[in-house]
């Protein structure tokens, strides 16, 4: 868990053409470019930053800022020092310095941290509380991971025929998983030809519609193996398989491990297989 010694910051505005002369940081600083362009230079790199870009600078960094020569620039920032660092974070020297197109949640969390700073008149003399440290921890953890705005695949970004077919597949698995289904059912719900639907599924998910449906059932079974104490026969039944042994064969073919082996491995802290489909299309997990 992250424990902070202190935190302080705010929002600063610069006139066109202003610069921040070279300095060496003695603590950590995160910066969010709100308005205008900035050029950020360290000993080894130079970055041209557009609005939305985020910087994470570390103690010992020698840095220079040149602000937009043609317009005013605004950025939010906060300085902090670390008392205790989460065990799963990499060494600070390996942290990325800049995210030019971070996920939108990073900007939202950054703004929330700035709001907290304005609300706490006794910072930085008083250390943040654990709940406040957790917010900063979430922000930095997201920054350290490779999550960019252009790589986010939400369902509303999928073609409408695929979205309609996936919704219907989930409803069947939720409500009547042993209902027989055929490609014609997906075509009817999607409102396009079978060839066009197959092309869309292959391009969007990498699998044909019927294969996607079967993988959805197996993806649900994988979750049930890890979150419940249901027997394998009960899991097979919940996922629409009348025959437990046929279910086990399908599962083993998809994941290269049998259901019983996966459950045994997880009891030994061995991770389960990866999901074959995006996690947002997993049917409802209930038992």
C-alpha positions as CSV (number, residue, x, y, z in Angstrom):
1,X,0.0,0.0,0.0
2,X,1.2,3.5,-0.8
3,X,1.9,5.8,2.2
4,X,2.8,9.4,1.5
5,X,4.9,11.7,3.6
6,X,3.2,14.8,2.2
7,X,1.5,16.1,-0.9
8,X,0.8,19.6,-2.2
9,X,0.1,21.2,-5.6
10,X,-2.3,23.3,-7.6
11,X,-3.0,24.8,-11.0
12,X,-0.5,27.3,-12.7
13,X,-0.9,29.5,-15.8
14,X,1.9,30.7,-18.0
15,X,2.0,33.4,-20.6
16,X,3.0,32.6,-24.2
17,X,6.7,32.0,-24.5
18,X,7.5,31.6,-20.8
19,X,10.0,29.0,-19.7
20,X,11.0,27.2,-16.5
21,X,14.7,27.2,-16.2
22,X,16.6,23.9,-15.5
23,X,16.0,22.5,-12.1
24,X,16.7,19.2,-10.2
25,X,13.7,17.7,-8.4
26,X,14.1,16.6,-4.8
27,X,10.8,14.8,-4.7
28,X,8.1,13.3,-7.0
29,X,5.9,15.4,-9.2
30,X,3.0,14.7,-11.5
31,X,1.9,17.2,-14.1
32,X,-1.2,17.3,-16.2
33,X,-1.2,19.7,-19.3
34,X,-4.7,21.3,-19.3
35,X,-4.3,24.0,-22.0
36,X,-1.7,24.9,-24.5
37,X,1.4,23.1,-25.7
38,X,4.6,22.5,-23.6
39,X,8.0,21.2,-24.4
40,X,9.4,19.1,-21.5
41,X,13.1,18.2,-21.6
42,X,15.1,15.9,-19.2
43,X,18.8,15.0,-19.4
44,X,18.0,12.3,-22.0
45,X,14.7,13.0,-23.7
46,X,12.5,15.8,-25.0
47,X,8.7,15.6,-25.2
48,X,6.3,17.9,-27.0
49,X,3.1,17.7,-24.9
50,X,-0.4,18.5,-25.9
51,X,-3.4,19.0,-23.6
52,X,-4.1,15.8,-21.7
53,X,-0.5,14.7,-21.5
54,X,0.7,13.6,-18.0
55,X,4.3,13.7,-16.7
56,X,5.6,11.7,-13.7
57,X,9.0,13.0,-12.7
58,X,11.2,11.4,-10.0
59,X,13.7,12.7,-7.5
60,X,17.0,13.6,-9.1
61,X,15.4,14.4,-12.4
62,X,17.0,17.5,-14.2
63,X,14.2,19.1,-16.2
64,X,13.3,22.1,-18.2
65,X,9.9,23.4,-19.4
66,X,9.2,25.7,-22.4
67,X,5.7,26.8,-22.6
68,X,3.6,27.4,-25.7
69,X,5.1,30.3,-27.7
70,X,1.8,31.4,-29.2
71,X,-0.8,30.9,-26.4
72,X,-1.2,30.7,-22.7
73,X,-0.6,27.4,-21.0
74,X,-2.2,25.9,-17.9
75,X,-1.2,22.8,-16.1
76,X,-2.1,21.1,-12.8
77,X,0.6,19.6,-10.7
78,X,1.3,18.0,-7.4
79,X,4.5,17.2,-5.5
80,X,4.7,14.3,-3.1
81,X,7.2,12.1,-1.2
82,X,6.8,8.4,-0.5
83,X,7.0,6.7,2.9
84,X,6.1,3.3,1.7
85,X,5.7,2.0,-1.8
86,X,3.4,-0.9,-3.0
87,X,5.3,-4.1,-3.4
88,X,4.0,-4.7,-6.9
89,X,5.3,-1.4,-8.3
90,X,8.5,-1.5,-10.4
91,X,11.6,0.3,-9.3
92,X,11.1,4.1,-9.8
93,X,14.1,4.3,-12.2
94,X,12.1,2.2,-14.7
95,X,8.9,4.2,-14.5
96,X,7.7,5.9,-17.7
97,X,8.1,9.7,-17.7
98,X,5.3,10.8,-20.0
99,X,2.0,9.5,-21.2
100,X,0.9,11.5,-24.2
101,X,-2.5,9.8,-24.6
102,X,-3.4,8.4,-21.2
103,X,-6.7,6.7,-20.5
104,X,-9.4,9.2,-19.6
105,X,-9.7,8.0,-16.0
106,X,-6.1,9.2,-15.3
107,X,-7.1,12.8,-16.0
108,X,-10.3,12.4,-13.9
109,X,-8.3,11.0,-11.0
110,X,-5.7,13.7,-11.4
111,X,-8.4,16.4,-11.1
112,X,-9.8,14.7,-8.0
113,X,-6.4,14.8,-6.3
114,X,-6.1,18.5,-7.1
115,X,-9.6,19.0,-5.5
116,X,-8.4,17.1,-2.4
117,X,-5.4,19.4,-2.2
118,X,-7.6,22.5,-2.2
119,X,-9.8,21.0,0.4
120,X,-7.0,20.3,2.9
121,X,-5.6,23.5,4.3
122,X,-3.2,21.7,6.5
123,X,-1.3,19.9,3.7
124,X,1.7,19.4,3.3
125,X,2.4,19.9,7.0
126,X,0.1,16.9,7.7
127,X,0.4,13.6,5.9
128,X,-2.5,12.4,3.8
129,X,-4.8,9.8,5.4
130,X,-4.9,6.2,4.0
131,X,-8.0,6.7,2.0
132,X,-6.4,9.7,0.2
133,X,-3.2,7.8,-0.3
134,X,-5.2,5.0,-2.0
135,X,-6.5,7.6,-4.6
136,X,-3.0,8.7,-5.4
137,X,-1.9,5.0,-5.6
138,X,-4.7,4.2,-8.1
139,X,-3.6,7.2,-10.2
140,X,0.0,6.3,-10.3
141,X,-0.7,2.6,-10.8
142,X,-2.8,3.4,-13.9
143,X,-0.1,5.7,-15.2
144,X,2.5,3.0,-14.8
145,X,0.4,0.5,-16.9
146,X,0.2,0.7,-20.7
147,X,-3.4,1.9,-21.0
148,X,-3.9,4.4,-23.7
149,X,-7.1,6.1,-24.8
150,X,-6.9,4.7,-28.4
151,X,-6.6,1.1,-27.2
152,X,-9.8,1.0,-25.1
153,X,-12.3,-1.4,-26.6
154,X,-15.7,-0.8,-25.1
155,X,-18.8,-2.5,-26.4
156,X,-20.2,0.7,-27.9
157,X,-17.2,0.8,-30.2
158,X,-18.1,-2.5,-31.8
159,X,-20.3,-2.6,-34.9
160,X,-24.0,-2.5,-34.1
161,X,-24.8,-6.0,-35.6
162,X,-22.1,-7.5,-33.4
163,X,-23.4,-5.6,-30.4
164,X,-26.9,-6.9,-30.9
165,X,-25.7,-10.5,-31.4
166,X,-23.5,-10.4,-28.3
167,X,-26.4,-9.0,-26.2
168,X,-28.7,-11.8,-27.3
169,X,-26.0,-14.4,-26.7
170,X,-25.6,-13.2,-23.1
171,X,-29.3,-13.1,-22.5
172,X,-29.6,-16.8,-23.7
173,X,-26.8,-17.9,-21.5
174,X,-28.2,-15.9,-18.5
175,X,-31.8,-17.1,-18.8
176,X,-31.9,-20.4,-20.7
177,X,-28.4,-21.7,-21.3
178,X,-29.5,-25.1,-22.7
179,X,-31.6,-23.4,-25.4
180,X,-30.5,-24.7,-28.8
181,X,-29.0,-21.9,-30.9
182,X,-27.9,-21.7,-34.6
183,X,-26.1,-19.2,-36.7
184,X,-29.6,-18.2,-38.1
185,X,-30.6,-17.0,-34.7
186,X,-27.6,-14.6,-34.6
187,X,-28.3,-13.4,-38.1
188,X,-32.0,-12.7,-37.3
189,X,-31.0,-10.7,-34.2
190,X,-28.2,-8.8,-35.9
191,X,-30.3,-7.8,-38.9
192,X,-27.5,-8.5,-41.5
193,X,-26.6,-11.4,-43.8
194,X,-24.8,-14.4,-42.4
195,X,-21.6,-13.7,-44.4
196,X,-21.5,-10.1,-43.3
197,X,-22.0,-11.0,-39.7
198,X,-19.3,-13.6,-39.8
199,X,-16.9,-11.0,-41.3
200,X,-17.8,-8.5,-38.6
201,X,-17.3,-11.1,-35.8
202,X,-14.0,-12.3,-37.3
203,X,-12.7,-8.7,-37.6
204,X,-13.9,-7.5,-34.2
205,X,-13.4,-10.6,-31.9
206,X,-11.3,-13.0,-34.0
207,X,-13.9,-15.7,-34.0
208,X,-17.0,-16.7,-35.9
209,X,-20.4,-16.0,-34.2
210,X,-21.0,-19.6,-33.1
211,X,-17.5,-20.1,-31.9
212,X,-17.8,-16.8,-30.0
213,X,-21.0,-18.1,-28.3
214,X,-19.3,-21.3,-27.3
215,X,-16.3,-19.4,-25.9
216,X,-18.7,-17.2,-23.9
217,X,-20.1,-20.3,-22.2
218,X,-16.6,-21.6,-21.5
219,X,-15.4,-18.2,-20.3
220,X,-18.3,-18.2,-17.8
221,X,-17.4,-21.7,-16.7
222,X,-13.8,-20.5,-16.0
223,X,-15.1,-17.8,-13.7
224,X,-17.4,-20.2,-11.9
225,X,-14.5,-22.6,-11.3
226,X,-12.6,-19.8,-9.5
227,X,-15.4,-18.0,-7.7
228,X,-17.7,-20.9,-6.5
229,X,-17.6,-24.3,-4.9
230,X,-20.0,-25.7,-7.5
231,X,-19.2,-29.2,-8.8
232,X,-18.0,-29.5,-12.4
233,X,-21.3,-31.2,-13.3
234,X,-23.2,-28.2,-11.9
235,X,-20.9,-25.7,-13.8
236,X,-21.5,-27.7,-17.0
237,X,-25.2,-27.5,-16.4
238,X,-25.2,-23.8,-15.6
239,X,-23.2,-23.1,-18.9
240,X,-25.6,-25.1,-21.1
241,X,-23.9,-28.4,-21.3
242,X,-26.1,-31.5,-20.6
243,X,-23.1,-33.8,-20.7
244,X,-20.4,-33.1,-18.1
245,X,-17.8,-35.1,-20.1
246,X,-18.5,-33.3,-23.3
247,X,-18.1,-30.0,-21.4
248,X,-14.8,-31.2,-20.1
249,X,-13.6,-32.0,-23.6
250,X,-14.6,-28.6,-24.9
251,X,-13.0,-26.9,-21.9
252,X,-9.7,-28.8,-22.3
253,X,-9.6,-28.1,-26.0
254,X,-10.1,-24.3,-25.4
255,X,-7.8,-23.9,-22.4
256,X,-5.3,-26.8,-22.7
257,X,-6.2,-27.8,-19.1
258,X,-9.1,-29.8,-17.8
259,X,-11.7,-28.1,-15.5
260,X,-10.5,-30.2,-12.6
261,X,-6.9,-29.4,-13.3
262,X,-7.6,-25.7,-13.4
263,X,-9.4,-25.8,-10.1
264,X,-6.6,-27.8,-8.6
265,X,-4.0,-25.3,-9.9
266,X,-5.9,-22.3,-8.5
267,X,-5.8,-24.0,-5.1
268,X,-2.0,-23.9,-5.4
269,X,-2.1,-20.2,-6.5
270,X,-1.4,-21.1,-10.1
271,X,-3.2,-18.6,-12.3
272,X,-6.2,-19.8,-14.5
273,X,-5.9,-19.6,-18.3
274,X,-6.5,-16.3,-19.9
275,X,-10.0,-15.4,-21.1
276,X,-10.5,-16.2,-24.8
277,X,-12.8,-13.1,-25.2
278,X,-12.8,-9.6,-23.8
279,X,-13.9,-9.7,-20.2
280,X,-16.8,-7.2,-20.8
281,X,-18.8,-9.8,-22.7
282,X,-18.7,-12.5,-20.0
283,X,-22.2,-13.6,-19.2
284,X,-23.5,-12.9,-15.7
285,X,-21.7,-14.9,-12.9
286,X,-24.3,-16.2,-10.6
287,X,-25.2,-19.5,-8.9
